[in-house]
Amino acid sequence: MARVSARRRLLAVIVLGLVPWTIVTGAVLTFVFPFGLANTIPIHLTPLTDYLRFAGGFAALPGFLRAWPTSVLLYLGALASAVGGVLGREDRRVTGGLLVLAGVSHLGLAVGFLRTGRLAIPLGPVLALALAWWCYWPALRRTVP
């Protein structure tokens, strides 16, 4: 596997934050981004902070919906670690581990929607796990027995 520079790893982590992490189908097509929800009917973006405020906070959310802000916090940790890589201060095991945890935790959102009868396509978790494997697996492999 080719060694990827710190700048390219950071760019890849940034791009991960710009793609929809889950696409929920139904009467309204919903795109769940790390920063908010985008609905197609009507076309509208609800920032994550507004969603949490109107829902009554993190504790008021159903269990599967808590996966969204949890995965976003893990992603932000990975992003901060990747920024540290450009500054020469990154532990790639931390960045890769946080990406894996963000991807796995966000899968809970897709599974929760499936249990409610809606089709949810977990694009972000697949991309987060692929990014962790492609850019960070050599560092992670040394820590896993």
Backbone as CSV, one residue per row, in Angstrom:
resi,resn,N_x,N_y,N_z,CA_x,CA_y,CA_z,C_x,C_y,C_z
1,MET,0.843,-1.178,0.000,0.000,0.000,0.000,0.888,1.241,0.000
2,ALA,0.586,2.184,-0.852,1.400,3.386,-0.987,1.254,4.273,0.250
3,ARG,2.344,4.927,0.596,2.327,5.854,1.719,1.689,7.158,1.231
4,VAL,0.751,7.663,1.995,0.008,8.860,1.617,0.512,10.017,2.470
5,SER,0.771,11.165,1.842,1.305,12.319,2.568,0.268,12.865,3.550
6,ALA,0.749,13.604,4.536,-0.123,14.178,5.559,-1.147,15.129,4.945
7,ARG,-0.755,15.883,3.949,-1.688,16.824,3.304,-2.797,16.085,2.557
8,ARG,-2.426,15.012,1.893,-3.449,14.233,1.181,-4.376,13.513,2.157
9,ARG,-3.823,13.039,3.260,-4.682,12.414,4.279,-5.663,13.438,4.835
10,LEU,-5.178,14.652,5.113,-6.064,15.709,5.610,-7.134,16.040,4.584
11,LEU,-6.756,16.161,3.329,-7.736,16.451,2.275,-8.801,15.353,2.208
12,ALA,-8.383,14.110,2.315,-9.338,12.999,2.273,-10.295,13.052,3.471
13,VAL,-9.786,13.399,4.647,-10.646,13.500,5.830,-11.620,14.673,5.674
14,ILE,-11.167,15.771,5.113,-12.055,16.922,4.868,-13.163,16.533,3.891
15,VAL,-12.805,15.872,2.796,-13.797,15.464,1.798,-14.826,14.528,2.428
16,LEU,-14.384,13.648,3.335,-15.310,12.758,4.029,-16.395,13.553,4.763
17,GLY,-16.049,14.718,5.275,-17.026,15.555,5.978,-17.994,16.285,5.063
18,LEU,-17.769,16.219,3.760,-18.620,16.940,2.812,-19.597,16.037,2.068
19,VAL,-19.432,14.730,2.192,-20.336,13.795,1.510,-21.444,13.369,2.477
20,PRO,-22.604,12.977,1.938,-23.657,12.482,2.837,-23.225,11.166,3.478
21,TRP,-23.412,11.072,4.781,-23.019,9.858,5.496,-24.099,8.799,5.428
22,THR,-25.342,9.226,5.393,-26.451,8.285,5.233,-27.476,8.926,4.325
23,ILE,-27.995,8.126,3.407,-29.068,8.572,2.523,-30.293,7.767,2.921
24,VAL,-31.325,8.464,3.386,-32.546,7.819,3.856,-33.628,8.039,2.810
25,THR,-34.195,6.923,2.335,-35.234,7.011,1.315,-36.603,6.907,1.965
26,GLY,-37.595,7.321,1.232,-38.975,7.307,1.689,-39.733,8.350,0.897
27,ALA,-40.802,8.870,1.478,-41.569,9.915,0.807,-40.689,11.138,0.538
28,VAL,-39.751,11.384,1.456,-38.797,12.481,1.325,-37.409,11.861,1.342
29,LEU,-36.588,12.251,0.408,-35.207,11.794,0.379,-34.406,12.676,1.323
30,THR,-33.726,12.055,2.289,-32.968,12.802,3.292,-31.500,12.414,3.215
31,PHE,-30.649,13.422,3.205,-29.208,13.219,3.207,-28.689,13.652,4.577
32,VAL,-28.066,12.728,5.289,-27.509,13.025,6.608,-26.019,13.318,6.424
33,PHE,-25.674,14.571,6.599,-24.282,15.009,6.530,-23.757,15.165,7.954
34,PRO,-22.452,15.250,8.137,-21.949,15.517,9.483,-22.424,16.863,10.030
35,PHE,-22.675,17.805,9.169,-23.048,19.148,9.595,-24.559,19.381,9.646
36,GLY,-25.367,18.479,9.071,-26.809,18.687,9.097,-27.566,17.726,8.205
37,LEU,-28.880,17.912,8.199,-29.782,17.100,7.375,-30.234,17.925,6.177
38,ALA,-30.214,17.314,5.015,-30.737,17.972,3.817,-31.923,17.154,3.329
39,ASN,-33.091,17.798,3.241,-34.308,17.152,2.740,-34.591,17.654,1.334
40,THR,-35.271,16.801,0.548,-35.563,17.179,-0.827,-36.934,17.809,-0.989
41,ILE,-37.883,17.510,-0.091,-39.230,18.084,-0.209,-39.633,18.646,1.144
42,PRO,-39.654,19.914,1.347,-39.059,20.941,0.503,-37.537,20.903,0.656
43,ILE,-36.853,21.479,-0.296,-35.394,21.530,-0.213,-35.040,22.398,0.987
44,HIS,-34.345,21.751,1.926,-34.065,22.440,3.182,-32.866,21.789,3.866
45,LEU,-32.035,22.600,4.508,-30.909,22.107,5.290,-31.116,22.487,6.745
46,THR,-31.077,21.502,7.620,-31.175,21.732,9.056,-29.825,21.410,9.673
47,PRO,-29.123,22.424,10.194,-27.831,22.149,10.828,-27.999,21.204,12.025
48,LEU,-26.972,20.432,12.299,-27.009,19.482,13.415,-27.311,20.186,14.727
49,THR,-26.755,21.359,14.931,-26.998,22.078,16.187,-28.475,22.444,16.331
50,ASP,-29.105,22.882,15.251,-30.540,23.200,15.303,-31.357,21.939,15.537
51,TYR,-30.985,20.860,14.873,-31.704,19.594,15.050,-31.674,19.166,16.512
52,LEU,-30.499,19.230,17.119,-30.388,18.845,18.535,-31.178,19.782,19.436
53,ARG,-31.157,21.066,19.133,-31.884,22.036,19.957,-33.394,21.795,19.871
54,PHE,-33.914,21.598,18.670,-35.355,21.392,18.504,-35.806,20.028,19.009
55,ALA,-34.897,19.044,18.995,-35.239,17.704,19.482,-35.190,17.628,20.999
56,GLY,-34.677,18.640,21.648,-34.598,18.639,23.099,-33.242,18.199,23.626
57,GLY,-32.256,18.133,22.747,-30.905,17.769,23.164,-30.574,16.321,22.850
58,PHE,-29.329,15.987,23.092,-28.816,14.648,22.790,-29.587,13.574,23.546
59,ALA,-29.844,13.801,24.822,-30.498,12.788,25.663,-31.931,12.508,25.221
60,ALA,-32.571,13.454,24.551,-33.964,13.273,24.132,-34.085,12.457,22.841
61,LEU,-32.986,12.240,22.162,-33.030,11.500,20.898,-33.207,10.007,21.150
62,PRO,-33.908,9.314,20.250,-33.931,7.848,20.325,-32.505,7.320,20.178
63,GLY,-32.253,6.145,20.711,-30.910,5.587,20.722,-30.210,5.581,19.378
64,PHE,-30.918,5.154,18.321,-30.247,5.062,17.018,-29.907,6.440,16.456
65,LEU,-30.675,7.481,16.807,-30.370,8.830,16.316,-29.173,9.444,17.048
66,ARG,-28.844,8.937,18.227,-27.668,9.427,18.949,-26.381,9.055,18.218
67,ALA,-26.464,8.070,17.337,-25.285,7.666,16.577,-24.775,8.801,15.701
68,TRP,-25.681,9.655,15.241,-25.274,10.742,14.348,-24.342,11.733,15.050
69,PRO,-24.763,12.413,16.143,-23.836,13.355,16.774,-22.604,12.669,17.371
70,THR,-22.757,11.433,17.820,-21.607,10.712,18.355,-20.560,10.500,17.266
71,SER,-21.004,10.057,16.092,-20.062,9.835,14.991,-19.443,11.147,14.523
72,VAL,-20.200,12.230,14.597,-19.655,13.529,14.197,-18.545,13.958,15.152
73,LEU,-18.737,13.752,16.443,-17.680,14.097,17.407,-16.420,13.270,17.154
74,LEU,-16.592,11.993,16.875,-15.445,11.138,16.569,-14.759,11.597,15.283
75,TYR,-15.554,11.974,14.288,-14.999,12.487,13.038,-14.207,13.770,13.282
76,LEU,-14.749,14.674,14.094,-14.043,15.927,14.381,-12.713,15.665,15.078
77,GLY,-12.681,14.646,15.930,-11.418,14.252,16.545,-10.421,13.770,15.496
78,ALA,-10.903,12.969,14.541,-10.036,12.499,13.453,-9.557,13.670,12.604
79,LEU,-10.448,14.625,12.351,-10.073,15.804,11.568,-8.995,16.610,12.293
80,ALA,-9.168,16.817,13.587,-8.164,17.551,14.365,-6.827,16.813,14.352
81,SER,-6.872,15.507,14.451,-5.647,14.711,14.416,-4.978,14.800,13.048
82,ALA,-5.776,14.789,11.984,-5.225,14.912,10.634,-4.611,16.296,10.404
83,VAL,-5.223,17.327,10.990,-4.622,18.669,10.926,-3.266,18.639,11.621
84,GLY,-3.207,17.935,12.736,-1.933,17.776,13.431,-0.885,17.110,12.562
85,GLY,-1.324,16.235,11.644,-0.387,15.580,10.738,0.314,16.558,9.826
86,VAL,-0.414,17.559,9.366,0.193,18.582,8.509,1.200,19.401,9.308
87,LEU,0.949,19.518,10.616,1.849,20.267,11.493,2.954,19.388,12.074
88,GLY,2.967,18.109,11.660,3.992,17.196,12.133,3.724,16.601,13.505
89,ARG,2.458,16.618,13.963,2.128,16.166,15.313,1.053,15.077,15.331
90,GLU,0.887,14.347,14.264,-0.192,13.356,14.184,0.286,11.982,14.631
91,ASP,-0.542,11.320,15.423,-0.369,9.898,15.670,-1.394,9.217,14.767
92,ARG,-0.929,8.614,13.691,-1.850,8.063,12.695,-2.723,6.955,13.269
93,ARG,-2.302,6.319,14.339,-3.154,5.316,14.992,-4.400,5.972,15.570
94,VAL,-4.238,7.169,16.111,-5.377,7.896,16.682,-6.338,8.311,15.573
95,THR,-5.807,8.916,14.511,-6.660,9.354,13.403,-7.406,8.175,12.798
96,GLY,-6.689,7.117,12.482,-7.322,5.935,11.896,-8.337,5.304,12.831
97,GLY,-7.995,5.208,14.105,-8.927,4.636,15.083,-10.196,5.455,15.213
98,LEU,-10.052,6.770,15.223,-11.241,7.631,15.311,-12.104,7.515,14.061
99,LEU,-11.484,7.366,12.907,-12.271,7.169,11.679,-13.028,5.849,11.730
100,VAL,-12.387,4.803,12.218,-13.069,3.512,12.353,-14.240,3.636,13.319
101,LEU,-14.004,4.264,14.465,-15.077,4.427,15.453,-16.217,5.292,14.911
102,ALA,-15.886,6.350,14.167,-16.930,7.200,13.572,-17.759,6.398,12.577
103,GLY,-17.094,5.616,11.740,-17.814,4.806,10.756,-18.696,3.761,11.402
104,VAL,-18.150,3.048,12.376,-18.921,1.986,13.041,-20.085,2.574,13.831
105,SER,-19.848,3.689,14.528,-20.940,4.265,15.315,-22.050,4.806,14.420
106,HIS,-21.679,5.362,13.263,-22.711,5.894,12.372,-23.528,4.788,11.701
107,LEU,-22.973,3.587,11.623,-23.757,2.462,11.094,-25.026,2.238,11.912
108,GLY,-24.963,2.564,13.200,-26.145,2.442,14.058,-27.317,3.271,13.568
109,LEU,-27.041,4.395,12.947,-28.113,5.234,12.399,-28.812,4.518,11.256
110,ALA,-28.031,3.966,10.339,-28.623,3.259,9.198,-29.419,2.041,9.667
111,VAL,-28.874,1.301,10.608,-29.577,0.127,11.136,-30.875,0.550,11.811
112,GLY,-30.837,1.639,12.547,-32.047,2.138,13.207,-33.129,2.511,12.214
113,PHE,-32.744,3.164,11.128,-33.733,3.499,10.104,-34.275,2.250,9.432
114,LEU,-33.429,1.263,9.216,-33.900,0.003,8.630,-34.949,-0.655,9.532
115,ARG,-34.756,-0.560,10.824,-35.719,-1.142,11.775,-37.053,-0.412,11.760
116,THR,-37.049,0.854,11.318,-38.305,1.597,11.225,-38.963,1.408,9.860
117,GLY,-38.338,0.593,9.011,-38.922,0.310,7.707,-38.475,1.224,6.591
118,ARG,-37.508,2.073,6.852,-37.001,2.960,5.813,-35.646,2.469,5.345
119,LEU,-35.383,2.592,4.066,-34.095,2.197,3.519,-33.075,3.298,3.797
120,ALA,-31.964,2.916,4.399,-30.899,3.867,4.701,-29.597,3.332,4.121
121,ILE,-28.978,4.133,3.284,-27.731,3.733,2.628,-26.573,4.393,3.386
122,PRO,-25.737,3.596,4.072,-24.657,4.156,4.900,-23.391,4.465,4.089
123,LEU,-23.419,5.517,3.324,-22.289,5.887,2.480,-21.089,6.341,3.311
124,GLY,-21.312,7.202,4.274,-20.226,7.744,5.097,-19.462,6.689,5.875
125,PRO,-20.169,5.767,6.550,-19.420,4.727,7.260,-18.538,3.891,6.341
126,VAL,-19.032,3.568,5.162,-18.224,2.793,4.216,-16.992,3.605,3.806
127,LEU,-17.185,4.887,3.524,-16.060,5.737,3.124,-15.082,5.946,4.280
128,ALA,-15.594,6.109,5.508,-14.714,6.295,6.670,-13.853,5.054,6.899
129,LEU,-14.476,3.886,6.798,-13.720,2.646,6.976,-12.715,2.441,5.843
130,ALA,-13.111,2.790,4.619,-12.188,2.679,3.485,-11.015,3.645,3.648
131,LEU,-11.286,4.844,4.109,-10.227,5.832,4.330,-9.284,5.365,5.435
132,ALA,-9.838,4.831,6.506,-9.000,4.311,7.593,-8.113,3.184,7.075
133,TRP,-8.673,2.334,6.250,-7.887,1.223,5.710,-6.818,1.730,4.750
134,TRP,-7.180,2.601,3.836,-6.264,3.039,2.792,-5.118,3.890,3.343
135,CYS,-5.436,4.828,4.223,-4.427,5.785,4.682,-3.799,5.432,6.031
136,TYR,-4.518,4.700,6.857,-4.066,4.530,8.238,-3.855,3.076,8.655
137,TRP,-4.161,2.116,7.784,-4.052,0.716,8.176,-2.646,0.303,8.595
138,PRO,-1.584,0.729,7.900,-0.239,0.319,8.360,0.025,0.718,9.821
139,ALA,-0.414,1.894,10.222,-0.213,2.330,11.612,-1.134,1.545,12.551
140,LEU,-2.385,1.313,12.128,-3.328,0.579,12.970,-2.910,-0.893,13.116
141,ARG,-2.388,-1.476,12.066,-2.008,-2.886,12.087,-0.948,-3.152,13.138
142,ARG,-0.055,-2.205,13.351,1.012,-2.375,14.346,0.454,-2.385,15.764
143,THR,-0.758,-1.848,15.979,-1.316,-1.805,17.330,-2.274,-2.944,17.611
144,VAL,-2.762,-3.606,16.561,-3.718,-4.699,16.723,-2.943,-6.009,16.704
145,PRO,-3.099,-6.840,17.763,-2.358,-8.109,17.792,-2.819,-9.079,16.721
